[in-house]
Amino acid sequence: RGDSRRALHYSTDGLRLADARFAKYASDRSKYGLASVLGRIYWEQFNLGDPEGAKKNLDRSLAIREELLRKSTSTPQYRRELASVYADRALYYLPEW
């Protein structure tokens, strides 16, 4: 198992860069990158015990992925990744084992 705090730090830097890229180049490609970074940050926050921060980023990733799929319904990758985010969201609401 790696260093979750360091991973969260790097992912947070990646989110800052992805947000800046999207602000400058509001394209589907930059949205896709932003959604991917949000998904990585979700897992790190969740693993570090920040469920509220994790849920915020998961929901943001979900909204972006839903928008991308609405615009391009024939892209299999968008469908797969949206399904994965839905699965993550379901896991978020499962009680502790």
C-alpha positions in Angstrom: 0.0 0.0 0.0 1.4 3.4 -0.9 1.4 6.7 0.9 -2.2 7.9 0.7 -1.4 11.4 2.1 1.3 11.9 -0.6 -1.1 10.6 -3.3 -3.8 13.0 -2.1 -1.3 15.9 -2.3 -0.3 15.0 -5.9 -3.9 14.5 -6.9 -4.9 17.8 -5.4 -2.2 19.5 -7.4 -3.5 17.6 -10.5 -7.0 18.9 -9.7 -5.8 22.5 -9.6 -4.1 22.0 -13.0 -7.1 20.3 -14.5 -9.4 23.1 -13.2 -7.1 25.7 -14.8 -7.0 23.8 -18.0 -10.7 23.5 -18.2 -11.1 27.2 -17.4 -8.8 28.0 -20.3 -9.9 25.3 -22.7 -13.5 24.4 -22.0 -13.4 21.2 -24.1 -14.8 17.7 -23.6 -11.2 16.5 -23.4 -10.4 18.8 -20.5 -13.7 17.9 -18.8 -12.7 14.2 -19.2 -9.4 14.9 -17.6 -11.0 16.8 -14.8 -13.5 14.0 -14.1 -10.6 11.5 -13.9 -8.6 13.6 -11.4 -11.8 14.0 -9.3 -12.2 10.2 -9.2 -8.6 9.7 -8.0 -9.0 12.4 -5.3 -12.3 10.7 -4.2 -10.5 7.4 -3.4 -7.7 9.1 -1.5 -10.1 11.2 0.5 -12.3 8.3 1.2 -9.3 6.1 2.3 -8.0 8.9 4.6 -11.3 9.3 6.4 -12.7 12.4 4.7 -16.1 11.0 3.5 -17.7 14.4 3.0 -14.8 15.7 0.8 -14.8 12.4 -1.0 -18.5 12.6 -1.8 -18.2 16.2 -3.0 -15.6 15.2 -5.6 -17.4 12.0 -6.5 -20.6 13.9 -7.2 -18.7 16.5 -9.3 -17.0 13.7 -11.3 -20.4 12.0 -11.8 -22.0 15.2 -13.1 -19.2 15.8 -15.6 -19.3 12.2 -16.8 -23.1 12.3 -17.2 -22.8 15.5 -19.3 -20.1 13.9 -21.5 -22.2 10.9 -22.1 -25.3 13.0 -23.0 -23.2 14.8 -25.6 -21.6 11.7 -27.0 -23.9 8.7 -26.4 -21.9 6.4 -28.7 -18.6 6.6 -26.8 -18.2 3.3 -25.0 -15.5 4.7 -22.7 -17.9 7.3 -21.4 -20.4 4.6 -20.6 -17.9 2.3 -18.8 -16.5 5.1 -16.7 -19.9 6.5 -15.8 -20.9 2.9 -14.7 -17.7 2.8 -12.6 -18.6 6.1 -10.9 -22.1 4.8 -10.1 -20.5 1.8 -8.5 -18.2 4.0 -6.4 -21.3 6.0 -5.3 -23.1 2.8 -4.3 -20.0 1.7 -2.3 -19.9 5.1 -0.6 -23.4 4.5 0.9 -22.6 0.9 2.1 -22.3 0.6 5.9 -18.9 -0.3 7.4 -18.3 -4.0 7.5 
